[in-house]
Amino acid sequence: MCSGNDATLNFYLTNFTDERSLTAAIRDLHYRGGNTNTTGGLRLMRREIFSRDNGDRPDVPNVAILITDGIPTLEVDQLPAEVRRIKALGIRIVGVGVTYKVSSTTCTYNVSQKIPPPPPRFPDIFFTKS
């Protein structure tokens, strides 16, 4: 899934049955530019990705990796409520900031809201230099 000006779904969890083809599909995703539509991307993920019909397995923890290149610019006022809805479903968000424009405050907020006990602990926020 990618979100720039609009959030778009690139594939469902059911589209792949092996690690190699899933990895290839992820590597084939391209940066689209435009706005940073974090709210739209998270909403689409919540509605479409983590559902049984689209391949979600109820016995496996749901983890979303949020890779962002900047400060959210669309529907910013709706972002906290969307994050709360996602967390209420028990979905863990791991944040990865990839440019100097990433707001560490927003990224920290998006990933740090408490949910039921997580899987074995590993850091939830990562930053990288581009």
Secondary structure, DSSP 8 states (H G I E B T S, - for coil): -EESSSEE----GGG-SSHHHHHHHHHT-----S---HHHHHHHIIIIISSGGGT--TTS--EEEEEESS---SSGGGHHHHHHHHHHTT-EEEEEE-STT--HHHHHHHHHS--S--SS---SEEE---
